[in-house]
Amino acid sequence: MGIVKIGDGLHEDLRKASTVMCRSINAQAEFWIKVGMLAETNPSMTFNEIVAQKLKEADVTLPEIKAA
């Protein structure tokens, strides 16, 4: 494990986001890094598509949303 230096502003945003998402600061940073890597390597996919694919790969059952 290593240390990553980030700017104060980004760290503050990370702290705030981690509170909203009920994650530790490190877990929030790891999530953003993973999603960012996936987005860069799959530029045609949206954030929601990336998350849905990862949930499916983890065998999480996703409910269907039916249009009204």
Backbone torsions as a table, in degrees:
resi	resn	phi	psi	omega
1	MET	NA	141.1	-179.0
2	GLY	-122.9	-178.3	179.1
3	ILE	-111.9	133.0	177.2
4	VAL	-112.6	125.7	178.6
5	LYS	-93.1	129.7	176.8
6	ILE	-130.2	161.2	-179.5
7	GLY	-67.9	158.9	-178.8
8	ASP	-61.2	-39.6	-179.4
9	GLY	-64.7	-44.6	178.4
10	LEU	-65.3	-39.5	178.3
11	HIS	-61.7	-40.5	178.7
12	GLU	-64.8	-42.8	176.7
13	ASP	-62.9	-39.2	178.1
14	LEU	-63.0	-43.0	178.3
15	ARG	-61.8	-45.8	-179.7
16	LYS	-64.3	-45.8	-179.5
17	ALA	-63.6	-37.8	-179.5
18	SER	-64.5	-33.2	177.4
19	THR	-67.8	-46.2	-179.7
20	VAL	-63.2	-41.3	-175.4
21	MET	-88.7	3.4	178.9
22	CYS	57.1	43.0	177.1
23	ARG	-123.2	159.5	170.9
24	SER	-70.2	164.1	177.6
25	ILE	-60.1	-42.7	179.4
26	ASN	-64.8	-41.3	179.1
27	ALA	-65.1	-38.0	178.0
28	GLN	-65.4	-43.6	178.6
29	ALA	-62.4	-43.1	179.1
30	GLU	-62.7	-41.1	177.5
31	PHE	-60.4	-49.5	-179.8
32	TRP	-61.0	-39.9	179.7
33	ILE	-64.3	-47.1	-179.8
34	LYS	-61.5	-47.3	-179.5
35	VAL	-63.7	-40.8	178.4
36	GLY	-61.6	-42.7	177.6
37	MET	-63.3	-43.2	178.8
38	LEU	-65.3	-39.1	179.4
39	ALA	-65.2	-40.1	179.7
40	GLU	-67.6	-34.9	-178.5
41	THR	-89.0	-8.9	178.1
42	ASN	-134.9	65.8	-172.1
43	PRO	-64.4	-17.7	179.8
44	SER	-85.0	-7.4	-178.4
45	MET	-95.1	142.9	174.3
46	THR	-81.6	167.8	175.7
47	PHE	-56.0	-47.2	-178.5
48	ASN	-62.6	-37.6	177.4
49	GLU	-66.3	-40.4	178.0
50	ILE	-62.0	-47.9	-179.3
51	VAL	-63.7	-43.6	179.8
52	ALA	-61.8	-41.3	179.2
53	GLN	-63.9	-43.9	-179.7
54	LYS	-65.7	-37.3	176.5
55	LEU	-65.7	-41.3	178.0
56	LYS	-62.9	-43.6	178.2
57	GLU	-61.7	-28.7	178.6
58	ALA	-86.8	6.0	178.8
59	ASP	64.0	35.4	174.7
60	VAL	-89.8	128.8	179.0
61	THR	-78.9	119.9	-179.3
62	LEU	-99.5	129.7	179.5
63	PRO	-70.9	147.7	175.5
64	GLU	-81.5	139.3	175.5
65	ILE	-103.8	123.2	-178.5
66	LYS	-101.0	134.3	179.1
67	ALA	-67.3	146.0	179.9
68	ALA	-77.6	NA	NA
